[in-house]
Amino acid sequence: MSGTAQRRTMLVLLVLSSLIIAISMGLRQSLGLFMRPMTLAVGLSASTFAFSIALQNLVWGFTQPVLGAVGDRYGPVPVLIGTALCFTAGLLVMDLVPTVPGALQGAGFLAGVGLAGTGFGVLIGAVSRATAPENRSRMVGIVAAAGSLGTVVIAPIGQWLIVRFGWQPALMVFAALAASMLVLALPIREPAPAAGPAGGAIVRPHAKLGEALREAVTHRGYLYMTLAFFACGFQLVFLTTHLPAYLQICGIAPGVAAGALSLIGLCNAVGTYIFGLLGARYSQRRLLATIYLLRTIFIALFLLVPVSAASTLVFAAAMGMLWLGVIPLVTGVIARMFGLARFNMLYGIVFLSHQVGSFFGAWAGGLLFDRYGNYDAAWAALIVIGVVAFALQWLMDERPRGHPSTPAGLPA
């Protein structure tokens, strides 16, 4: 392939990956808007709705390594097509909640599979393989940042549709958006792996699945990072699922919740790009630890001041700056520790921990609210877990086993 054709293929990959991730993440992070209208209209408890979101995140986590391995073997397009169909089906099934028993749980399962393929894992792997090591953190940051803008658009549109037409027509529009990802996936082609500064692609010698798994699960630093990522999922999915309901309980107008989610998406785009740039120059593990610590501090500060529209928007902006900045950092650490031959699968294992945290963040929030009538215990859990994650991430050893030197172009 000529240099011009290679650049054109890379540009198409970057643009379409950004659009697909924007739609996928925008839909996922806006589902909390449906919690209050659905529980009031259908008679669901908060924990029932929260469990469907929790199930979605758990299924997403367990299927991510599998779909990642398929993407490693066959490329991103087959995975994107199949999972976009699953995501669309999940949102359509969610529309049947009033008439079909178990529809909400079925919707959570299908949407979870859909997110595993259309979210970050498979597409970020394709972008990482096509990018030179010295540019990898920055390019992943650009794609993740652009993908973050989906919430800026989809959250306010979703809130407007719910208010104007009701939650069921709003879900139909969401399903149409999910289906559009299938069309966007068709032109994607993965460029040839980029060469590193020394002239060769940064791919560790083991390409066998079993060998890659054994090396990962026996690497203490990899396990530390995997455990710390639990906190990321717990904190973020608690907020996207329960913040709209929490604000309404505090007497804040519903539009503020949609505005907060939109502001998170906007600031997330900026923050993710900044952390992508920083990850190319400074220690990625320490930047990750800093994100966990700052998130926890901002959560504590939000609880210490009176809840208002202004405090909510300031909190949303602060959290947005830290929201997905972890993506270019985690992917950079994995690429340096294990190379790219089994990147999607190894990222999927780390992400599974994130999604187990997401499961408990969504479900436990609903259970604790049903039991105590408030979210106090859940907020306390967010703080404790965040502090533990900071300590684990700060202490992790990110050196490749048997490879004491850091590959050129990648910061230690």
KEKE-3310 file (N, C-alpha, C; in steps of 0.2 Angstrom, whole numbers, plus 5000, padded with zeros to 4 digits):
npx = (5004:5003:5011:5002:4989:4990:4990:4977:4969:4971:4966:4953:4950:4952:4943:4930:4931:4931:4918:4909:4913:4908:4894:4891:4896:4889:4876:4876:4880:4869:4858:4854:4845:4833:4829:4821:4809:4805:4804:4793:4783:4781:4781:4793:4806:4820:4831:4828:4829:4842:4849:4848:4856:4867:4869:4871:4883:4891:4890:4896:4909:4913:4912:4920:4935:4933:4928:4938:4948:4943:4943:4957:4961:4953:4950:4942:4930:4920:4917:4911:4900:4892:4890:4884:4872:4867:4867:4857:4846:4845:4841:4828:4822:4821:4811:4800:4797:4785:4776:4782:4788:4804:4810:4818:4830:4834:4837:4847:4857:4859:4863:4875:4883:4883:4890:4903:4908:4907:4912:4927:4937:4940:4941:4951:4962:4964:4968:4979:4988:4990:4998:5013:5024:5029:5019:5007:5000:4995:4987:4978:4972:4966:4956:4948:4945:4937:4927:4921:4913:4900:4891:4889:4880:4870:4865:4857:4848:4841:4835:4827:4818:4812:4805:4797:4790:4790:4796:4797:4796:4808:4817:4816:4822:4835:4838:4839:4850:4859:4859:4865:4878:4882:4882:4892:4903:4906:4915:4928:4945:4959:4975:4992:5003:5011:5028:5040:5052:5064:5062:5055:5039:5031:5029:5027:5036:5028:5014:5004:4989:4988:5000:5002:4991:4996:5008:5002:4993:5002:5009:5013:5011:5002:4991:4989:4985:4974:4965:4964:4957:4944:4939:4937:4927:4916:4915:4911:4900:4891:4888:4883:4872:4865:4866:4856:4844:4847:4849:4836:4830:4836:4830:4833:4831:4826:4832:4845:4852:4853:4861:4872:4877:4880:4889:4899:4903:4908:4919:4926:4931:4941:4949:4953:4960:4971:4977:4981:4991:4999:5003:5012:5023:5025:5025:5014:5008:5008:5001:4989:4986:4985:4973:4963:4965:4961:4948:4942:4944:4936:4923:4921:4922:4910:4900:4902:4898:4882:4870:4867:4861:4872:4884:4883:4885:4898:4905:4902:4910:4923:4924:4922:4934:4942:4937:4938:4951:4959:4960:4969:4981:4980:4980:4992:5001:4998:5002:5016:5020:5016:5016:5008:5002:4992:4984:4970:4964:4971:4969:4955:4954:4958:4948:4937:4938:4935:4922:4916:4917:4908:4896:4893:4893:4882:4872:4873:4871:4857:4852:4856:4849:4836:4836:4839:4834:4841:4857:4868:4877:4882:4889:4899:4906:4911:4921:4930:4934:4940:4951:4959:4961:4970:4981:4985:4987:4998:5008:5011:5021:5027:5036:5040:5040:5056:5060:5069:5071:5063:5054:5058:5052:5041:5035:5042)
npy = (4994:5011:5026:5037:5031:5023:5033:5038:5028:5027:5039:5037:5027:5033:5043:5036:5028:5037:5042:5031:5027:5038:5038:5026:5027:5039:5035:5025:5032:5040:5033:5033:5044:5038:5032:5038:5042:5029:5021:5028:5027:5014:5007:5002:4997:5007:4999:4988:4994:4999:4987:4982:4990:4988:4974:4975:4982:4972:4961:4967:4968:4954:4949:4957:4953:4942:4946:4955:4946:4940:4951:4954:4943:4943:4956:4972:4975:4963:4961:4974:4975:4964:4967:4980:4977:4969:4979:4988:4979:4977:4990:4991:4980:4985:4995:4987:4985:4987:4977:4965:4952:4953:4960:4971:4966:4958:4967:4974:4964:4962:4975:4976:4967:4973:4985:4980:4978:4989:5000:5006:4996:4986:4995:5004:4996:4993:5006:5008:4998:5003:5014:5023:5020:5031:5040:5035:5036:5049:5049:5039:5046:5056:5050:5044:5056:5063:5053:5055:5066:5062:5061:5074:5078:5068:5066:5079:5078:5066:5069:5080:5073:5063:5072:5078:5069:5057:5042:5030:5033:5040:5030:5023:5032:5031:5018:5019:5027:5018:5008:5015:5014:5002:5004:5014:5006:4998:5004:5003:4999:4991:4998:4993:4987:5000:5005:5005:5017:5010:5004:4992:4985:4987:4973:4960:4944:4933:4926:4918:4913:4907:4909:4922:4925:4919:4926:4938:4936:4933:4944:4955:4969:4971:4965:4974:4986:4981:4978:4991:4997:4993:5003:5014:5010:5008:5021:5029:5023:5023:5037:5040:5032:5035:5049:5058:5054:5057:5070:5075:5071:5080:5091:5097:5103:5093:5096:5100:5088:5082:5092:5092:5079:5081:5091:5084:5075:5085:5091:5080:5077:5086:5084:5070:5071:5080:5071:5061:5068:5071:5058:5054:5060:5059:5048:5035:5027:5034:5046:5039:5035:5048:5053:5044:5049:5063:5062:5056:5066:5077:5071:5070:5084:5088:5083:5090:5103:5113:5106:5111:5119:5125:5120:5107:5108:5112:5102:5092:5097:5096:5082:5077:5081:5072:5060:5050:5050:5040:5030:5032:5031:5018:5010:5013:5008:4994:4991:4994:4985:4972:4972:4972:4961:4953:4963:4968:4958:4957:4970:4969:4960:4968:4978:4971:4970:4984:4984:4975:4983:4993:4986:4984:4997:5003:4994:4992:5005:5007:4997:5001:5014:5009:5003:5012:5024:5035:5041:5040:5030:5025:5035:5036:5024:5026:5035:5028:5017:5024:5029:5018:5013:5023:5020:5007:5009:5019:5011:5001:4990:4993:4987:4978:4960:4952:4960:4973:4986:5000:5001:5012:5028:5027:5033:5030)
npz = (5000:4996:5002:5002:5001:5013:5023:5020:5023:5037:5041:5038:5047:5060:5060:5058:5069:5079:5078:5079:5093:5099:5097:5103:5117:5120:5120:5130:5142:5143:5147:5160:5161:5159:5170:5181:5174:5169:5180:5187:5178:5175:5187:5192:5204:5210:5212:5203:5190:5191:5192:5179:5172:5178:5175:5161:5161:5167:5158:5147:5152:5153:5140:5133:5133:5125:5113:5110:5107:5096:5088:5087:5079:5067:5064:5066:5059:5057:5071:5075:5067:5071:5085:5085:5080:5091:5101:5096:5096:5110:5114:5108:5114:5127:5126:5127:5140:5148:5144:5142:5152:5161:5151:5153:5159:5149:5139:5145:5144:5130:5126:5133:5127:5115:5118:5121:5109:5101:5109:5117:5117:5105:5094:5099:5100:5086:5082:5090:5085:5072:5074:5077:5091:5098:5095:5100:5112:5111:5099:5103:5113:5106:5098:5108:5115:5105:5104:5116:5114:5110:5121:5124:5114:5113:5126:5130:5119:5121:5134:5130:5121:5129:5138:5128:5120:5127:5136:5129:5114:5114:5116:5105:5095:5101:5098:5084:5082:5087:5077:5067:5069:5063:5049:5049:5052:5040:5030:5037:5037:5043:5044:5040:5053:5062:5061:5074:5082:5080:5068:5068:5071:5086:5094:5105:5106:5109:5102:5105:5112:5125:5131:5132:5141:5152:5155:5158:5169:5179:5182:5193:5193:5182:5188:5199:5192:5185:5196:5202:5191:5194:5203:5194:5186:5196:5201:5190:5183:5194:5195:5181:5182:5193:5197:5190:5197:5210:5210:5207:5219:5227:5224:5212:5196:5182:5170:5173:5176:5164:5158:5166:5162:5149:5150:5156:5146:5137:5144:5146:5133:5132:5143:5141:5129:5134:5144:5135:5128:5139:5143:5134:5138:5151:5166:5164:5173:5185:5182:5180:5193:5199:5193:5199:5212:5211:5206:5217:5227:5222:5222:5236:5239:5232:5240:5252:5250:5248:5238:5222:5207:5201:5209:5205:5191:5191:5198:5188:5177:5183:5185:5172:5166:5170:5166:5155:5153:5157:5147:5136:5144:5151:5140:5134:5145:5144:5131:5132:5142:5136:5123:5106:5100:5106:5111:5112:5119:5131:5136:5137:5148:5158:5157:5161:5175:5177:5173:5182:5193:5188:5188:5201:5205:5199:5203:5217:5221:5218:5227:5240:5240:5240:5252:5262:5259:5254:5247:5254:5260:5248:5242:5251:5249:5236:5239:5248:5240:5229:5235:5238:5225:5220:5228:5224:5210:5211:5216:5207:5197:5182:5173:5159:5160:5161:5152:5154:5150:5143:5129:5115:5113:5122:5137:5154)
capx = (5000:5007:5010:4996:4984:4990:4987:4970:4966:4972:4962:4946:4950:4952:4936:4925:4932:4928:4910:4906:4913:4904:4887:4891:4897:4884:4870:4877:4880:4863:4853:4852:4840:4827:4828:4816:4802:4802:4801:4787:4778:4780:4781:4799:4810:4826:4836:4827:4832:4849:4851:4848:4862:4873:4870:4874:4891:4895:4890:4901:4915:4914:4912:4926:4941:4932:4927:4944:4952:4941:4946:4964:4961:4949:4950:4937:4923:4915:4915:4907:4893:4888:4888:4880:4865:4865:4865:4851:4841:4844:4837:4822:4819:4820:4805:4795:4797:4778:4772:4786:4792:4811:4813:4823:4836:4836:4839:4854:4862:4861:4866:4881:4887:4884:4895:4909:4911:4907:4915:4934:4942:4942:4943:4957:4967:4966:4971:4986:4992:4992:5001:5020:5024:5029:5012:5001:4996:4992:4982:4972:4969:4962:4950:4944:4942:4932:4922:4918:4908:4894:4887:4887:4874:4865:4861:4852:4843:4838:4831:4821:4814:4808:4800:4792:4787:4789:4802:4797:4798:4815:4821:4816:4827:4841:4839:4841:4857:4864:4859:4869:4885:4883:4884:4899:4908:4908:4921:4934:4950:4965:4981:4997:5005:5016:5034:5043:5058:5070:5061:5050:5033:5032:5025:5031:5037:5023:5007:5000:4984:4989:5007:5000:4987:5000:5012:4998:4990:5007:5013:5010:5009:4996:4986:4987:4981:4967:4961:4963:4952:4938:4936:4935:4920:4912:4913:4908:4894:4886:4886:4879:4865:4861:4866:4850:4839:4850:4848:4829:4828:4838:4826:4836:4827:4828:4837:4852:4855:4855:4866:4878:4880:4882:4895:4904:4905:4912:4925:4929:4934:4946:4953:4956:4966:4976:4980:4984:4997:5004:5005:5017:5029:5026:5024:5007:5005:5007:4995:4982:4985:4983:4966:4959:4965:4958:4941:4939:4944:4930:4917:4921:4920:4903:4896:4903:4894:4875:4868:4863:4863:4879:4888:4882:4889:4906:4907:4902:4915:4929:4924:4923:4941:4945:4932:4941:4958:4962:4960:4976:4986:4980:4982:4999:5004:4998:5006:5023:5021:5015:5016:5001:5000:4986:4982:4963:4962:4973:4965:4948:4954:4958:4942:4933:4938:4931:4915:4913:4915:4902:4890:4892:4892:4875:4867:4873:4868:4850:4850:4857:4844:4830:4836:4840:4830:4846:4863:4874:4882:4885:4894:4905:4909:4915:4927:4935:4936:4944:4958:4962:4963:4975:4987:4987:4990:5004:5013:5011:5027:5024:5041:5039:5044:5061:5062:5070:5072:5057:5054:5059:5046:5036:5038:5042)
capy = (5000:5017:5031:5041:5026:5021:5039:5039:5022:5029:5044:5034:5023:5038:5047:5032:5025:5042:5042:5025:5027:5044:5035:5020:5030:5044:5031:5021:5037:5044:5028:5035:5048:5035:5029:5041:5041:5022:5019:5031:5025:5006:5005:4998:5000:5010:4993:4984:4998:4999:4980:4981:4994:4984:4968:4978:4983:4965:4957:4971:4966:4947:4948:4961:4949:4937:4950:4957:4941:4940:4957:4952:4938:4944:4963:4975:4975:4958:4962:4980:4974:4960:4970:4985:4974:4968:4986:4990:4975:4979:4996:4990:4976:4990:4998:4982:4983:4987:4971:4958:4951:4952:4963:4976:4962:4956:4973:4975:4959:4963:4981:4975:4964:4979:4990:4977:4978:4996:5004:5007:4990:4984:5001:5007:4991:4994:5012:5007:4994:5007:5021:5022:5020:5038:5044:5031:5039:5055:5047:5036:5052:5060:5046:5044:5063:5064:5049:5058:5071:5059:5063:5081:5079:5063:5067:5084:5076:5061:5073:5083:5068:5061:5077:5080:5063:5051:5038:5025:5036:5042:5024:5021:5036:5029:5012:5020:5029:5012:5005:5018:5011:4996:5007:5017:5001:4995:5006:5003:4995:4992:4999:4989:4989:5005:5004:5009:5021:5006:5001:4987:4986:4985:4967:4955:4938:4928:4928:4912:4915:4904:4912:4929:4925:4917:4931:4944:4935:4932:4950:4959:4976:4971:4964:4980:4990:4978:4980:4999:4999:4992:5009:5018:5008:5009:5028:5032:5021:5026:5044:5040:5029:5038:5056:5061:5053:5060:5078:5076:5070:5086:5097:5100:5102:5087:5098:5101:5082:5081:5097:5089:5073:5084:5095:5079:5073:5090:5092:5073:5077:5090:5080:5064:5074:5082:5066:5058:5071:5070:5051:5053:5063:5057:5042:5034:5024:5040:5050:5036:5036:5055:5053:5041:5053:5069:5060:5055:5072:5080:5068:5072:5091:5089:5081:5094:5109:5112:5104:5116:5118:5128:5115:5101:5109:5113:5095:5088:5099:5093:5075:5076:5082:5066:5054:5044:5051:5034:5026:5032:5029:5011:5007:5014:5004:4988:4991:4994:4979:4966:4973:4973:4955:4951:4969:4968:4953:4959:4976:4967:4958:4974:4981:4966:4973:4990:4982:4972:4989:4996:4982:4985:5004:5004:4990:4994:5012:5006:4993:5006:5018:5006:5001:5018:5030:5040:5038:5042:5025:5024:5040:5034:5018:5029:5038:5023:5013:5028:5030:5011:5013:5027:5017:5002:5012:5022:5006:4996:4989:4992:4985:4971:4954:4949:4966:4978:4992:5003:5003:5019:5032:5026:5035:5025)
capz = (5000:4995:5008:5002:5003:5020:5027:5019:5027:5044:5043:5039:5054:5065:5060:5059:5076:5084:5077:5082:5100:5101:5097:5108:5124:5121:5122:5136:5147:5144:5149:5167:5160:5158:5176:5184:5170:5168:5187:5189:5173:5175:5193:5194:5209:5208:5211:5197:5184:5192:5190:5172:5170:5181:5171:5155:5162:5168:5152:5143:5154:5152:5133:5130:5131:5120:5107:5109:5104:5089:5084:5086:5074:5061:5063:5069:5056:5059:5078:5075:5064:5075:5091:5083:5079:5098:5104:5093:5098:5117:5115:5106:5119:5133:5124:5128:5147:5151:5141:5142:5158:5160:5145:5155:5160:5142:5136:5148:5142:5123:5126:5136:5121:5110:5120:5121:5102:5098:5113:5116:5116:5098:5090:5101:5098:5079:5081:5093:5080:5066:5076:5080:5098:5101:5094:5102:5118:5108:5094:5106:5116:5101:5097:5114:5116:5100:5105:5122:5112:5109:5127:5124:5110:5114:5133:5130:5114:5125:5139:5126:5118:5135:5140:5123:5117:5132:5136:5123:5108:5115:5116:5097:5092:5103:5094:5077:5082:5088:5071:5062:5069:5058:5043:5049:5052:5034:5027:5040:5035:5047:5041:5042:5059:5062:5064:5080:5080:5077:5062:5068:5075:5093:5095:5109:5102:5110:5099:5107:5117:5132:5133:5133:5147:5158:5157:5161:5176:5184:5182:5199:5191:5178:5192:5202:5187:5184:5202:5202:5186:5197:5206:5189:5184:5201:5202:5184:5182:5199:5193:5176:5183:5199:5198:5188:5202:5216:5209:5208:5226:5231:5222:5206:5190:5178:5164:5176:5176:5157:5157:5169:5158:5143:5152:5157:5139:5134:5147:5145:5127:5133:5148:5138:5124:5138:5147:5130:5127:5145:5143:5129:5141:5159:5169:5163:5179:5190:5179:5182:5200:5200:5191:5204:5218:5210:5206:5224:5231:5219:5225:5243:5239:5230:5246:5257:5249:5247:5231:5218:5200:5200:5211:5201:5185:5193:5199:5182:5173:5186:5184:5165:5164:5173:5165:5151:5153:5159:5142:5133:5149:5152:5133:5134:5149:5142:5125:5134:5145:5133:5115:5103:5097:5110:5115:5113:5124:5137:5138:5139:5154:5163:5157:5164:5181:5177:5172:5188:5197:5185:5190:5208:5206:5197:5207:5224:5222:5219:5233:5246:5240:5242:5259:5267:5256:5252:5243:5258:5260:5241:5241:5255:5246:5231:5242:5250:5234:5225:5239:5237:5218:5220:5231:5220:5204:5212:5218:5202:5193:5175:5169:5156:5163:5156:5147:5159:5147:5141:5122:5113:5112:5127:5144:5159)
cpx = (5004:5006:5004:4990:4984:4988:4980:4966:4966:4967:4954:4945:4949:4945:4930:4925:4929:4921:4907:4907:4909:4897:4887:4891:4891:4878:4871:4877:4874:4857:4850:4846:4833:4825:4821:4809:4800:4800:4795:4781:4776:4779:4787:4802:4816:4831:4835:4830:4839:4852:4852:4854:4868:4874:4873:4881:4894:4895:4896:4908:4917:4915:4918:4932:4939:4931:4934:4949:4950:4943:4953:4965:4959:4948:4943:4930:4918:4912:4910:4900:4889:4886:4884:4873:4863:4863:4858:4845:4840:4840:4830:4818:4817:4813:4799:4793:4789:4774:4776:4790:4800:4814:4819:4830:4839:4839:4846:4859:4864:4865:4874:4886:4888:4890:4902:4912:4912:4910:4923:4938:4944:4945:4950:4963:4969:4970:4978:4990:4994:4996:5008:5020:5025:5023:5006:4997:4992:4986:4976:4968:4964:4955:4945:4941:4936:4926:4918:4912:4901:4889:4885:4881:4869:4861:4856:4846:4838:4833:4825:4816:4809:4803:4795:4788:4786:4795:4803:4799:4806:4820:4822:4822:4834:4843:4842:4848:4861:4864:4864:4876:4887:4885:4891:4904:4911:4914:4928:4939:4956:4971:4986:5000:5011:5022:5037:5049:5064:5068:5056:5044:5034:5027:5029:5031:5031:5016:5002:4995:4986:4995:5005:4996:4992:5005:5008:4996:4995:5011:5009:5007:5003:4990:4984:4983:4974:4963:4959:4957:4945:4935:4934:4928:4915:4910:4909:4901:4889:4884:4882:4872:4861:4861:4860:4845:4841:4848:4841:4827:4830:4835:4828:4832:4830:4833:4844:4855:4858:4861:4873:4881:4883:4889:4901:4907:4910:4919:4929:4934:4941:4951:4956:4961:4972:4980:4983:4991:5002:5007:5011:5024:5031:5024:5016:5004:5004:5002:4989:4981:4982:4975:4962:4959:4960:4950:4938:4939:4937:4924:4916:4919:4913:4899:4896:4899:4887:4874:4864:4865:4870:4884:4888:4886:4896:4908:4907:4908:4922:4929:4925:4930:4945:4942:4935:4948:4962:4964:4967:4982:4986:4982:4990:5003:5004:5002:5014:5025:5021:5015:5009:4998:4993:4983:4975:4961:4964:4970:4958:4948:4954:4951:4936:4932:4934:4924:4912:4912:4909:4896:4888:4890:4885:4870:4867:4870:4860:4848:4851:4851:4837:4830:4836:4836:4835:4852:4869:4879:4885:4890:4900:4909:4913:4921:4932:4938:4941:4951:4962:4965:4969:4982:4989:4990:4997:5010:5014:5018:5025:5030:5039:5043:5049:5063:5063:5070:5065:5058:5055:5053:5041:5039:5037:5037)
cpy = (5006:5021:5035:5037:5024:5027:5040:5034:5024:5034:5042:5030:5028:5041:5042:5029:5030:5042:5037:5025:5033:5042:5030:5023:5035:5040:5028:5026:5041:5039:5030:5040:5045:5032:5032:5040:5034:5020:5022:5028:5018:5003:5000:5001:5003:5004:4989:4988:4997:4992:4979:4984:4990:4977:4970:4978:4976:4961:4960:4968:4959:4946:4952:4957:4944:4941:4953:4952:4940:4945:4956:4948:4940:4952:4966:4975:4970:4959:4968:4978:4969:4963:4976:4983:4972:4974:4988:4986:4976:4985:4995:4985:4980:4993:4994:4981:4983:4981:4965:4958:4950:4955:4968:4972:4960:4961:4975:4970:4961:4970:4980:4972:4969:4983:4987:4978:4985:5001:5005:5001:4988:4989:5004:5002:4992:5001:5012:5003:4998:5013:5019:5023:5027:5042:5041:5034:5045:5053:5043:5041:5055:5056:5045:5051:5064:5059:5051:5063:5069:5061:5070:5082:5074:5064:5073:5082:5071:5064:5076:5078:5065:5066:5078:5075:5057:5046:5033:5027:5038:5036:5022:5025:5033:5022:5013:5023:5023:5008:5008:5016:5006:4999:5011:5012:4998:4997:5005:4997:4996:4992:4994:4992:4995:5003:5008:5013:5017:5003:4995:4988:4983:4979:4962:4948:4933:4930:4923:4915:4913:4907:4919:4930:4924:4922:4937:4942:4934:4938:4954:4966:4976:4969:4970:4985:4988:4979:4987:5001:4998:4998:5014:5016:5009:5016:5031:5030:5022:5032:5044:5037:5033:5045:5060:5060:5057:5067:5079:5076:5076:5092:5100:5099:5097:5090:5099:5094:5081:5086:5095:5083:5076:5088:5090:5076:5079:5091:5085:5074:5081:5087:5074:5066:5076:5076:5061:5061:5070:5063:5050:5056:5061:5050:5040:5031:5030:5044:5046:5036:5043:5056:5050:5046:5059:5067:5060:5062:5077:5078:5070:5080:5092:5088:5086:5101:5108:5110:5109:5115:5120:5123:5109:5102:5109:5106:5091:5090:5096:5085:5073:5077:5076:5059:5048:5046:5045:5029:5026:5030:5021:5007:5007:5009:4997:4986:4990:4987:4972:4966:4973:4966:4952:4957:4969:4964:4955:4966:4974:4964:4963:4977:4977:4969:4979:4989:4979:4978:4992:4993:4984:4993:5006:5000:4991:5000:5011:5002:4997:5011:5015:5004:5007:5024:5036:5036:5039:5036:5024:5029:5039:5029:5021:5032:5033:5019:5017:5029:5023:5011:5017:5024:5011:5004:5015:5017:5001:4996:4988:4990:4978:4966:4952:4954:4972:4985:4994:5004:5010:5022:5031:5028:5030:5027)
cpz = (5000:5001:5008:5004:5010:5024:5026:5023:5034:5046:5043:5045:5059:5066:5061:5066:5081:5084:5080:5090:5103:5102:5103:5115:5125:5123:5129:5142:5148:5146:5156:5167:5160:5165:5180:5180:5170:5175:5189:5184:5173:5182:5195:5200:5206:5207:5205:5191:5185:5190:5183:5169:5172:5177:5164:5156:5163:5162:5147:5145:5152:5144:5130:5129:5125:5113:5105:5105:5097:5085:5083:5080:5067:5060:5066:5066:5058:5067:5078:5072:5068:5082:5090:5083:5086:5101:5102:5096:5106:5118:5113:5111:5125:5132:5126:5136:5150:5149:5142:5148:5157:5154:5147:5156:5153:5138:5139:5145:5135:5123:5129:5131:5116:5112:5120:5114:5100:5103:5112:5114:5109:5094:5092:5100:5091:5078:5084:5088:5074:5068:5079:5087:5101:5100:5097:5107:5115:5104:5098:5110:5112:5099:5103:5116:5111:5101:5111:5120:5111:5115:5127:5119:5112:5121:5132:5125:5118:5130:5135:5123:5123:5137:5135:5121:5122:5131:5131:5117:5108:5114:5108:5094:5094:5099:5087:5077:5083:5081:5066:5063:5065:5051:5043:5049:5045:5031:5030:5038:5040:5044:5043:5048:5058:5064:5069:5077:5078:5071:5062:5072:5082:5095:5099:5105:5103:5107:5101:5113:5124:5135:5136:5140:5153:5160:5161:5168:5181:5185:5188:5197:5187:5183:5197:5198:5186:5190:5203:5197:5189:5199:5200:5187:5189:5202:5196:5183:5187:5197:5187:5177:5188:5200:5196:5194:5208:5216:5210:5215:5229:5228:5216:5200:5185:5172:5167:5175:5169:5155:5160:5165:5152:5144:5153:5151:5136:5137:5147:5138:5128:5137:5145:5133:5128:5141:5141:5128:5133:5145:5139:5132:5148:5160:5168:5170:5185:5188:5181:5189:5202:5198:5196:5210:5217:5210:5213:5228:5228:5222:5232:5243:5237:5236:5251:5256:5247:5240:5228:5211:5198:5203:5207:5194:5186:5194:5192:5177:5176:5184:5177:5163:5166:5170:5161:5150:5154:5153:5138:5138:5150:5146:5132:5138:5147:5136:5127:5137:5141:5125:5113:5100:5100:5114:5116:5119:5131:5140:5140:5146:5160:5163:5160:5172:5182:5177:5178:5193:5194:5188:5197:5209:5204:5202:5214:5226:5223:5225:5239:5246:5243:5249:5264:5265:5254:5249:5248:5258:5253:5240:5245:5252:5240:5233:5244:5244:5230:5229:5238:5230:5217:5222:5227:5214:5205:5213:5213:5199:5186:5170:5166:5159:5158:5151:5151:5156:5144:5133:5120:5111:5117:5134:5149:5165)
residu = (MET:SER:GLY:THR:ALA:GLN:ARG:ARG:THR:MET:LEU:VAL:LEU:LEU:VAL:LEU:SER:SER:LEU:ILE:ILE:ALA:ILE:SER:MET:GLY:LEU:ARG:GLN:SER:LEU:GLY:LEU:PHE:MET:ARG:PRO:MET:THR:LEU:ALA:VAL:GLY:LEU:SER:ALA:SER:THR:PHE:ALA:PHE:SER:ILE:ALA:LEU:GLN:ASN:LEU:VAL:TRP:GLY:PHE:THR:GLN:PRO:VAL:LEU:GLY:ALA:VAL:GLY:ASP:ARG:TYR:GLY:PRO:VAL:PRO:VAL:LEU:ILE:GLY:THR:ALA:LEU:CYS:PHE:THR:ALA:GLY:LEU:LEU:VAL:MET:ASP:LEU:VAL:PRO:THR:VAL:PRO:GLY:ALA:LEU:GLN:GLY:ALA:GLY:PHE:LEU:ALA:GLY:VAL:GLY:LEU:ALA:GLY:THR:GLY:PHE:GLY:VAL:LEU:ILE:GLY:ALA:VAL:SER:ARG:ALA:THR:ALA:PRO:GLU:ASN:ARG:SER:ARG:MET:VAL:GLY:ILE:VAL:ALA:ALA:ALA:GLY:SER:LEU:GLY:THR:VAL:VAL:ILE:ALA:PRO:ILE:GLY:GLN:TRP:LEU:ILE:VAL:ARG:PHE:GLY:TRP:GLN:PRO:ALA:LEU:MET:VAL:PHE:ALA:ALA:LEU:ALA:ALA:SER:MET:LEU:VAL:LEU:ALA:LEU:PRO:ILE:ARG:GLU:PRO:ALA:PRO:ALA:ALA:GLY:PRO:ALA:GLY:GLY:ALA:ILE:VAL:ARG:PRO:HIS:ALA:LYS:LEU:GLY:GLU:ALA:LEU:ARG:GLU:ALA:VAL:THR:HIS:ARG:GLY:TYR:LEU:TYR:MET:THR:LEU:ALA:PHE:PHE:ALA:CYS:GLY:PHE:GLN:LEU:VAL:PHE:LEU:THR:THR:HIS:LEU:PRO:ALA:TYR:LEU:GLN:ILE:CYS:GLY:ILE:ALA:PRO:GLY:VAL:ALA:ALA:GLY:ALA:LEU:SER:LEU:ILE:GLY:LEU:CYS:ASN:ALA:VAL:GLY:THR:TYR:ILE:PHE:GLY:LEU:LEU:GLY:ALA:ARG:TYR:SER:GLN:ARG:ARG:LEU:LEU:ALA:THR:ILE:TYR:LEU:LEU:ARG:THR:ILE:PHE:ILE:ALA:LEU:PHE:LEU:LEU:VAL:PRO:VAL:SER:ALA:ALA:SER:THR:LEU:VAL:PHE:ALA:ALA:ALA:MET:GLY:MET:LEU:TRP:LEU:GLY:VAL:ILE:PRO:LEU:VAL:THR:GLY:VAL:ILE:ALA:ARG:MET:PHE:GLY:LEU:ALA:ARG:PHE:ASN:MET:LEU:TYR:GLY:ILE:VAL:PHE:LEU:SER:HIS:GLN:VAL:GLY:SER:PHE:PHE:GLY:ALA:TRP:ALA:GLY:GLY:LEU:LEU:PHE:ASP:ARG:TYR:GLY:ASN:TYR:ASP:ALA:ALA:TRP:ALA:ALA:LEU:ILE:VAL:ILE:GLY:VAL:VAL:ALA:PHE:ALA:LEU:GLN:TRP:LEU:MET:ASP:GLU:ARG:PRO:ARG:GLY:HIS:PRO:SER:THR:PRO:ALA:GLY:LEU:PRO:ALA)
# end
